[in-house]
Amino acid sequence: MTEMGGPGVAGRWAVAPADGGGALLVPLGADGRAAGPVVREPDLVAAVRSRLPEVGRWVWRATSAIHPRLLAAGVRVERCYDIEASESLLLAHEGRLGEPRSAAAALARLRNGPVPPDPPPRSAEPGSQSSLFEPRAGTEIGFAELVEVYAEQQRRHALAEHPGRLRLLTASESAGMLVAAEMHRAGLPWRADVHREVLGELLGERYAGGGEPRRLAELADEVSEAFGRRVRPDLPADVVKAFAQAGIRIRSTRRWELAEIDHPAVEPLIQYKKLYRIWTAHGWSWLQDWVRDGRFRPEYQPGGTVSGRWTTNGGGALQIPRVIRRAVVADDGWRLVVADADQMEPRVLAAISRDPGLMQVAAHPGDLYTALSDRAFAGDREHAKLALLGAIYGQTSGDGLKNLAALRRRFPLAVAYVDEAARAGEEGRIVRTWLGRTSPRAAGADDDEAGIPQEAPDGDGAGASGRARGRFTRNFVVQGSAADWALLMLAALRRSLTGMRAELVFFQHDEVIVHCPEDEAEEVTAAIRAAGELAGRIAFGETPVRFTLTTATVRRYSDAK
């Protein structure tokens, strides 16, 4: 991993804030222990800045405790090792996910003492410095003890089945922490005037007192008129009751279920639900709270789910409606380079299963499903797509079962890989991604977290619970490995942008946005594509699989797709 500065980089130093804005620093040896005397410096920023040429990786308790201060002073470190982020991954790898992850807790476990709980999470304050990037009471320990915890973590890495992969995972998770802090500081360009214009077009004028805007009120009246009585379309229970009184039984007010009903209330109700979500999640109040000085600065939380996907603490950054993306506008003379990974999960399955046939299909840089259909489904792209996604998500009934059988004949190792992950989940065994991110034995209680489609209950008790875990872990090994790839892609891209004015400003799952001067757009595009391929080689080794990203250089985010 030398191209990205992975494990084995020389010149590691531990650093921690000291009283009065100072710093404590010490060089570290290969075993993670101090390799020299502790140095006390009066200014943390100056201490780090002066050592940038000689330090390959900074080791600190938490990126939140130091990196924002460095960024505010114009200091950008190339690599770090986040002890608390790594502790979370190590605990999960050891089958102890959910135990306190702070450095203080790690020290207590090391010394067989009482383990302090982690501080409760804080809510993000809209438009202010992210709560992620603030010191947390009860998490600080002495500097010598911090180095002791780090050395013990190095020993724990070595005990893993694949130590090199696990070290790569903690290094990439730490890089993700750097990217999250930098994206928060840079912010996503946001035009408040355009946002207000869009809201006016969709919702109409606002009424005094904070009530529903005109268009929502009109749609609510249409819904009530269709039922012949007053119905609150914002209350699902009221809607279900109204349909029941009309002789129509529904289990929920989800759009797909409503669309199957022949009733005059359906059309205005679906439209109401769509606009109501925009009004409540990204309406005028959201704009006032979250956009400052032409920037939206969400608080990203790398590894916010067990699958490794990121979340945000407030702000709804990962659910920006397409119509609201019109407000994401590049600065004058600048552009947004929007990149979306191409059919990432099937490509990841090919790489981690080492199925020769599927790897050959995934070597195709174009549409993977078309290439798959030509080899196994007589040119029927839709059946090829359903079969492959069915294998990943566990959709194995009806036509899905027939398609899966065809997939199993042509690509036995790929199907066997996810089948084994499902069996392990059903049996309560630990399941890991390619790099070693670990699913807890009890995972599956909330399949929505991993984006797994829900199915009707097919039983009760332990059997149904086991099947739910199996569906989760079947997807986890692929989706989690894709999340690991995405971290490495971000790390490679971040390094490629060094020396440019371009900034990483947005990331979700398999999509990234870079804000750059117009004359850097072509170079940024090339850097994104190279980062995707490099991340594939580093994560999964040399395989024929291509990890491609589709890019678009636009002025507005909404123009990218």
C-alpha positions in Angstrom: 0.0 0.0 0.0 3.0 2.3 -0.4 1.2 4.4 -3.1 -1.4 5.5 -0.5 0.8 5.5 2.6 -0.6 2.4 4.3 0.9 0.3 7.0 4.7 0.1 7.1 5.2 3.8 6.4 8.3 5.0 8.3 8.2 8.0 10.7 5.2 7.5 12.9 4.8 10.0 15.8 2.2 10.1 18.5 0.8 13.5 19.3 -1.7 14.8 21.9 -2.9 18.2 22.9 -1.3 19.7 26.1 -2.4 22.5 28.3 -2.3 26.0 26.9 -2.5 25.0 23.3 0.7 23.0 23.4 1.5 19.4 22.4 3.1 16.3 23.6 4.9 14.3 20.9 7.0 11.1 20.7 8.4 9.0 17.9 7.2 5.4 17.7 8.9 2.2 16.9 7.7 -0.7 14.7 6.0 -2.3 17.8 4.1 0.9 18.5 6.1 1.8 21.6 7.9 5.0 22.2 11.2 5.1 20.3 12.6 8.2 21.9 11.9 10.8 24.6 8.6 12.7 24.9 8.8 16.2 23.5 6.7 19.0 24.9 6.0 21.9 22.5 4.3 25.2 23.4 2.2 25.3 20.2 0.5 22.2 18.8 0.0 23.6 15.3 3.6 24.8 15.0 4.8 21.4 16.3 3.0 19.5 13.7 3.8 21.9 10.9 7.5 21.7 11.6 7.5 17.9 11.5 5.4 17.4 8.4 8.4 16.4 6.2 9.6 13.7 8.6 6.4 12.2 9.8 4.7 9.6 7.6 1.7 9.0 9.9 0.4 10.9 12.9 -1.0 8.7 15.7 -3.6 10.4 17.9 -6.5 9.5 20.2 -9.2 10.9 17.9 -9.1 13.0 14.7 -11.7 15.2 16.3 -9.3 16.3 19.0 -6.6 17.7 16.7 -7.4 17.8 13.0 -9.9 20.6 13.0 -7.5 22.8 14.8 -4.8 22.1 12.3 -7.1 22.7 9.3 -8.1 26.1 10.8 -4.5 27.0 10.8 -3.9 25.8 7.2 -2.1 22.7 8.2 -3.0 19.5 6.4 -1.5 16.1 7.5 -1.1 13.4 4.9 -1.9 10.4 7.1 -3.1 9.6 10.5 -4.0 6.6 12.8 -7.1 7.3 14.8 -6.9 5.1 17.9 -10.6 5.3 18.9 -11.9 4.6 15.4 -9.5 1.7 15.2 -10.6 0.4 18.6 -14.1 0.2 17.3 -13.0 -2.0 14.4 -10.8 -4.1 16.6 -13.5 -4.8 19.1 -15.9 -5.9 16.4 -13.2 -8.1 14.9 -12.8 -9.7 18.3 -16.6 -10.3 18.6 -17.1 -7.5 21.1 -18.9 -4.9 19.0 -20.8 -2.4 21.1 -18.3 -2.3 24.0 -17.0 1.2 24.8 -14.5 2.4 22.2 -12.8 5.3 23.9 -9.1 5.3 24.6 -9.9 5.3 28.3 -12.0 2.2 27.9 -9.2 0.5 25.9 -6.7 1.3 28.6 -9.1 -0.1 31.3 -9.5 -3.3 29.4 -5.7 -3.6 29.0 -5.2 -3.2 32.7 -8.2 -5.3 33.7 -9.9 -2.4 35.4 -13.5 -1.1 35.3 -14.3 0.0 31.8 -15.9 3.5 31.6 -18.9 3.9 29.3 -18.5 6.0 26.2 -20.0 9.5 26.5 -23.5 9.8 25.0 -23.6 11.1 21.4 -24.2 14.8 20.9 -26.6 16.2 18.5 -25.2 18.4 15.8 -25.7 22.1 16.0 -26.9 23.3 12.6 -24.4 25.7 11.0 -21.9 25.5 13.9 -18.6 23.6 14.5 -19.4 19.9 14.2 -19.9 18.1 17.5 -17.9 15.3 16.0 -14.9 17.6 16.2 -15.0 18.5 19.8 -13.2 17.0 22.8 -15.4 14.6 24.8 -15.3 14.7 28.6 -14.1 11.4 30.1 -12.2 10.3 27.0 -8.8 11.8 27.7 -6.0 9.7 29.2 -2.3 10.4 29.9 0.0 10.5 26.9 2.1 7.6 28.1 -1.1 5.6 28.5 -2.2 6.6 25.0 1.0 5.2 23.5 0.5 2.0 25.6 -3.0 1.6 24.1 -1.6 2.1 20.6 1.1 -0.5 21.1 -1.5 -3.0 22.3 -3.6 -2.3 19.3 -0.7 -3.2 17.1 -0.4 -6.5 18.9 -4.1 -7.2 18.4 -3.8 -6.5 14.7 -1.1 -9.2 14.5 -3.5 -11.8 16.0 -6.1 -11.4 13.2 -6.5 -14.1 10.6 -5.4 -11.6 8.0 -3.3 -9.0 9.8 -2.3 -7.1 6.7 -5.9 -6.6 5.6 -7.0 -5.5 9.1 -4.2 -3.0 9.2 -5.3 -1.7 5.9 -8.9 -1.4 7.2 -7.9 0.7 10.2 -5.6 2.8 8.1 -8.4 3.5 5.6 -10.9 4.2 8.4 -8.5 6.7 9.8 -8.1 8.3 6.4 -11.9 8.6 6.3 -11.8 10.6 9.5 -9.5 13.1 7.8 -11.7 13.3 4.8 -14.8 13.8 7.0 -13.2 16.7 8.9 -12.0 18.3 5.7 -15.4 18.0 3.9 -17.1 19.5 6.9 -14.7 22.5 6.8 -14.9 23.0 3.1 -18.7 22.6 2.9 -20.9 21.8 -0.1 -21.6 24.9 -2.2 -25.3 25.9 -1.7 -27.3 28.7 -3.2 -29.9 29.8 -0.7 -31.7 31.9 -3.2 -32.1 29.0 -5.6 -33.3 26.8 -2.8 -36.0 29.3 -1.9 -37.0 29.5 -5.5 -37.4 25.7 -5.8 -39.4 25.6 -2.6 -41.7 28.3 -3.9 -42.3 26.4 -7.2 -43.0 23.1 -5.3 -44.9 24.2 -2.2 -46.3 27.7 -3.0 -46.3 30.5 -0.5 -46.0 30.0 3.3 -48.7 30.9 5.7 -48.2 32.9 8.9 -47.7 30.8 12.0 -45.6 28.0 10.4 -48.5 26.0 9.0 -48.4 23.9 5.9 -47.6 25.9 2.7 -50.3 26.5 0.1 -49.7 23.5 -2.1 -49.8 21.0 0.8 -53.0 22.5 2.1 -54.6 22.2 -1.3 -53.5 18.5 -1.6 -54.8 17.8 1.9 -58.1 19.2 0.9 -58.2 17.0 -2.2 -57.4 13.9 -0.1 -60.2 14.8 2.3 -62.7 15.5 -0.5 -61.9 12.1 -2.1 -62.7 10.3 1.2 -65.8 12.5 1.9 -64.5 13.5 5.3 -61.6 15.4 6.9 -58.4 13.2 6.8 -54.9 14.2 7.9 -52.6 12.9 5.2 -49.6 13.5 7.4 -50.9 10.9 9.9 -50.5 7.3 8.5 -53.0 5.9 11.0 -55.6 8.4 9.8 -55.0 7.4 6.2 -55.2 3.7 6.9 -58.4 4.2 8.8 -59.9 6.2 6.0 -59.1 3.6 3.4 -60.6 0.9 5.7 -63.8 2.8 5.9 -63.8 2.9 2.1 -63.5 -0.9 2.1 -59.8 -1.0 1.2 -57.4 -2.6 3.6 -53.7 -1.5 3.5 -50.9 -2.3 5.8 -49.0 1.0 5.3 -49.0 4.2 3.4 -45.8 3.4 1.5 -45.9 4.6 -2.1 -45.7 1.2 -3.7 -48.7 -0.1 -1.8 -50.8 3.0 -2.5 -50.0 2.8 -6.2 -51.8 -0.5 -6.4 -55.1 1.0 -5.1 -57.8 2.3 -7.4 -59.2 5.3 -5.4 -59.4 9.0 -6.1 -57.4 9.8 -3.0 -54.3 8.0 -4.1 -52.9 10.5 -6.6 -53.1 13.6 -4.3 -51.9 11.5 -1.3 -48.8 10.3 -3.1 -48.0 13.9 -4.2 -48.7 15.2 -0.7 -46.3 12.7 0.9 -43.5 13.6 -1.6 -43.9 17.4 -1.0 -44.4 16.9 2.7 -41.1 15.2 3.1 -39.3 18.0 1.2 -41.0 20.6 3.4 -40.1 18.9 6.6 -36.6 17.6 5.7 -35.3 20.3 3.3 -37.7 23.2 3.6 -37.3 26.8 4.7 -36.5 25.8 8.3 -33.7 23.5 7.2 -32.3 26.2 4.9 -32.2 28.6 7.8 -30.6 26.2 10.2 -28.0 24.4 8.0 -26.8 26.8 5.2 -24.3 29.5 6.2 -22.2 31.7 3.9 -23.1 29.7 0.8 -22.1 26.4 2.3 -23.9 23.3 3.7 -21.6 21.7 6.3 -23.0 18.3 7.4 -21.4 16.3 10.2 -20.2 13.1 8.5 -19.7 10.0 10.6 -17.4 7.5 8.8 -18.4 3.9 9.6 -21.7 5.1 11.0 -23.3 1.7 10.3 -22.0 -1.8 10.9 -21.5 -2.3 7.2 -19.1 0.7 7.1 -21.4 3.0 5.2 -21.2 6.6 6.4 -24.0 8.5 8.1 -24.5 12.1 9.1 -25.5 13.6 12.4 -28.4 15.8 11.3 -28.9 17.8 8.2 -30.1 14.9 5.9 -27.0 15.2 3.7 -27.3 11.7 2.4 -31.0 12.1 1.4 -30.9 15.3 -0.7 -33.9 15.1 -3.1 -33.1 15.4 -6.7 -35.1 18.5 -7.1 -33.3 20.2 -4.2 -30.0 19.4 -5.8 -30.7 22.4 -8.1 -29.5 24.5 -5.1 -26.0 22.9 -5.1 -24.2 25.3 -7.4 -20.5 25.7 -8.0 -18.9 29.0 -7.3 -18.3 31.4 -10.2 -15.4 30.0 -12.3 -15.6 26.7 -10.6 -17.3 23.3 -11.4 -18.6 20.3 -9.6 -17.1 17.0 -10.7 -19.7 14.4 -9.7 -18.6 10.7 -9.8 -20.7 7.6 -9.3 -19.3 4.1 -9.0 -20.5 1.9 -11.7 -22.4 -1.2 -10.5 -20.1 -1.4 -7.5 -21.5 -4.3 -5.5 -21.5 -6.8 -8.4 -17.9 -5.9 -9.1 -17.0 -6.3 -5.5 -18.6 -9.7 -5.4 -16.5 -10.7 -8.4 -13.3 -9.6 -6.6 -14.0 -11.1 -3.2 -15.4 -14.4 -4.5 -12.6 -14.9 -7.0 -15.1 -16.4 -9.4 -13.2 -16.6 -12.7 -16.2 -16.2 -14.9 -17.7 -13.3 -13.0 -14.3 -11.6 -12.8 -14.1 -11.8 -16.5 -17.6 -10.2 -16.8 -16.5 -7.5 -14.3 -13.4 -6.8 -16.4 -15.8 -5.1 -18.8 -15.6 -1.3 -18.1 -19.1 -0.7 -19.5 -22.5 -2.0 -18.4 -21.8 -5.1 -16.3 -25.4 -6.4 -16.6 -25.2 -6.3 -20.4 -21.9 -8.3 -20.3 -23.5 -10.7 -17.9 -26.6 -11.2 -20.0 -24.5 -12.0 -23.0 -22.7 -14.8 -21.1 -25.5 -16.4 -19.1 -29.0 -15.0 -19.9 -29.3 -15.1 -23.7 -28.9 -11.3 -23.9 -31.7 -10.6 -21.4 -30.2 -7.8 -19.4 -33.1 -7.5 -16.9 -33.0 -11.1 -16.0 -29.2 -10.9 -15.5 -29.6 -7.9 -13.2 -32.3 -9.5 -11.2 -30.3 -12.7 -10.8 -27.1 -11.0 -9.6 -28.9 -8.6 -7.3 -31.0 -11.4 -6.0 -27.9 -13.4 -5.1 -26.6 -10.4 -3.2 -29.8 -9.4 -1.5 -31.3 -12.8 -0.9 -34.3 -12.5 -3.3 -34.6 -16.2 -4.0 -38.4 -16.7 -4.6 -40.5 -16.9 -7.8 -38.6 -15.8 -10.9 -35.6 -14.9 -8.7 -35.1 -18.6 -7.8 -35.0 -19.5 -11.5 -32.6 -16.7 -12.3 -30.4 -17.6 -9.4 -30.2 -21.2 -10.6 -28.8 -20.0 -14.0 -26.4 -17.7 -12.1 -25.2 -20.6 -9.9 -24.5 -22.8 -13.0 -22.3 -20.2 -14.6 -20.7 -18.5 -11.6 -20.7 -21.1 -8.8 -18.0 -19.5 -6.7 -19.7 -16.1 -6.6 -23.1 -17.6 -5.5 -21.4 -20.0 -3.0 -19.6 -17.0 -1.4 -22.8 -15.2 -0.5 -24.6 -18.4 0.3 -21.9 -19.2 2.9 -22.2 -15.7 4.4 -26.0 -16.3 4.7 -25.5 -19.6 6.4 -22.9 -18.2 8.8 -25.4 -15.4 9.7 -28.2 -17.9 10.3 -26.0 -20.0 12.5 -24.9 -17.0 14.5 -21.3 -17.1 13.3 -19.2 -14.0 12.8 -19.0 -12.7 9.2 -16.4 -10.3 7.9 -15.8 -8.2 4.8 -12.7 -8.8 2.7 -10.6 -6.4 4.8 -12.0 -7.6 8.1 -14.9 -5.3 9.0 -17.1 -7.5 11.2 -20.8 -8.1 11.4 -22.0 -8.8 14.9 -23.5 -12.2 15.6 -26.9 -10.5 16.4 -27.0 -8.4 13.2 -30.2 -8.6 11.2 -32.6 -7.0 13.6 -32.7 -3.9 11.5 -32.1 -4.9 7.9 -33.0 -1.4 6.6 -29.6 -0.3 8.0 -27.8 -2.2 5.2 -30.3 -1.3 2.5 -31.7 -4.9 2.4 -35.2 -5.1 0.9 -37.7 -6.2 3.5 -39.8 -9.4 3.1 -43.0 -10.5 4.7 -42.4 -12.6 7.8 -42.1 -16.3 7.0 -42.2 -17.6 10.5 -41.6 -16.7 14.0 -39.1 -17.3 16.8 -35.5 -18.3 16.3 -36.0 -19.6 12.7 -37.3 -16.3 11.4 -34.6 -14.4 13.3 -31.9 -16.6 11.8 -33.2 -16.1 8.3 -33.2 -12.3 8.9 -29.6 -12.5 10.0 -28.8 -14.6 7.0 -30.2 -12.0 4.6 -28.2 -9.4 6.4 -24.9 -11.2 6.3 -25.4 -12.3 2.7 -25.5 -8.6 1.8 -23.0 -7.5 4.4 -20.0 -9.2 2.9 -20.6 -7.4 -0.4 -21.9 -4.1 0.8 -19.3 -3.9 3.6 -16.4 -4.7 1.2 -17.8 -2.0 -1.1 -17.6 0.4 1.8 -14.0 -0.6 2.4 -13.2 0.0 -1.2 -14.9 3.5 -1.0 -12.6 4.4 1.9 -9.5 3.5 -0.1 -10.9 5.4 -3.1 -11.4 8.5 -0.9 -7.9 8.2 0.5 -6.3 7.9 -2.9 -8.3 10.8 -4.3 -7.5 13.0 -1.3 -3.9 12.4 -1.9 -4.2 13.0 -5.7 -5.8 16.4 -5.0 -2.8 17.6 -3.0 -1.4 20.8 -4.5 -4.6 21.6 -6.3 -7.3 24.1 -5.3 -9.9 21.4 -5.7 -11.7 20.2 -2.6 -13.6 17.1 -1.7 -17.0 18.4 -0.6 -19.4 15.5 -0.6 -19.5 11.7 -0.3 -22.3 9.1 0.1 -21.9 5.3 -0.3 -20.5 5.2 -3.9 -20.8 8.9 -5.0 -18.3 11.7 -4.5 -18.3 15.4 -5.5 -15.2 17.5 -6.0 -15.5 21.3 -6.2 -12.7 22.7 -8.3 -11.7 25.6 -10.6 -13.0 25.0 -14.1 -9.4 24.6 -15.4 -8.7 21.7 -13.0 -11.9 19.7 -13.9 -10.2 17.5 -16.4 -7.3 16.7 -14.0 -9.8 16.0 -11.2 -11.8 13.6 -13.5 -8.6 11.7 -14.3 -7.7 11.6 -10.6 -11.1 10.2 -9.6 -10.9 7.4 -12.2 -7.4 6.5 -11.2 -8.4 6.5 -7.5 -11.1 4.0 -8.2 -8.8 1.5 -10.0 -6.1 2.0 -7.4 -8.4 1.3 -4.5 -9.6 -1.9 -6.2 -6.0 -3.2 -6.5 -5.1 -2.3 -3.0 -8.3 -3.7 -1.4 -8.6 -6.9 -3.4 -5.2 -7.5 -5.0 -4.5 -7.9 -8.7 -7.7 -9.1 -10.3 -9.2 -8.5 -13.8 -12.1 -6.6 -12.2 -12.4 -3.0 -13.2 -13.6 -0.4 -10.6 -14.9 2.3 -12.8 -16.7 5.6 -12.0 -18.9 7.6 -14.2 -18.1 11.3 -14.0 -19.9 14.5 -15.0 -18.5 18.0 -14.8 -21.4 20.4 -14.1 -22.3 23.7 -12.6 -25.3 22.3 -10.7 -25.5 19.0 -8.9 -28.9 18.3 -10.4 -27.4 18.3 -13.9 -25.1 15.4 -13.1 -27.7 12.7 -13.8 
